[in-house]
Amino acid sequence: MTAFTVQDAFSGFSVDDLDAAQRFYGETLGLEVARNAMGFLELRLASGGSILVYDKPNHEPASFTILNFPVADVDAAVDELRAKGVETKIYPDDVFPSDDRGIVRGDGRGPDIAWFRDPAGNVLAVMQA
């Protein structure tokens, strides 16, 4: 029997305010969010996986996309996020040319995608499935 297993692996990231993260991920994005025994957040994904969200006193936002949300209609998803007050145009056009809502069109080279930030400044993305 091997001691190292991958079946219950999970990812995690830091934030600077667990209450704000709980509201954003639970209320704004609609994920199932629960506090664990240590007081950290657990984002429960529909696929069965989970992500640990922990507070870090000297939190610095991740410089990469920490969580991607594949959707059937990226335009409708971006409109819904923007209606909830989420800014989806976070990069200048000289970095990622996009429309006025922040959607970068893949044009056959990749999916249509729009990035946005959580309250702690971490980058997330919604992309055409």
Buried (B, 14 or more C-beta within 10 A) or exposed (E): EEEEEEEEEEEBBBBBBBEEBBBBBBEBBEBEBEEEEEEBBBBEEEEEEBBBBBBEEEBEBBEEEBBEBEBEEBBEBBEBBBEEEBEBBBBEEEEBEBBEBBBBBEEEEEBBBBBBBBBBEBBBBBBBE
